[in-house]
Amino acid sequence: MGICQVGDDDQIVLMTSTGKVVRFKVNEMGVIGRHTQGVRLINIDDDEKVVGIEKVARESDEETEEPHT
């Protein structure tokens, strides 16, 4: 498992021990859940574990612009 700092424009990818992968936008994620215990990001089975988390940064406007000629 891990932890990473993200911004509103980033996305998060979670992977489980059985190969389940979930990708979602940070700005669509709730911050506080019921009774302030956090927010469930992924449902896993009893024999499953989250084995990875990765930030997918939004491409900057400079990287996606067409080159000027």
Steps between C-alpha positions, in 0.01 A plus 500: 500500500614859477426865525544780250430870478257595224339807350146551370610439140668166576361148481565202729545136401453225761596134441408196705677170557256328263566743216199727543586855385295812573578844359317816604534878496602663826259791457205253486601330825317594821710621789288401800285192532244392753600584859825652368662156467623570150380402157500150349690508171482133404308192613719195552432139595615348832799329334601811301739784590581834342858457379560821309401861464629741239434860408430576134581866447303709253700594194592867502371724223856542370538125443174466308529804275593460136854623418513845346663509157 
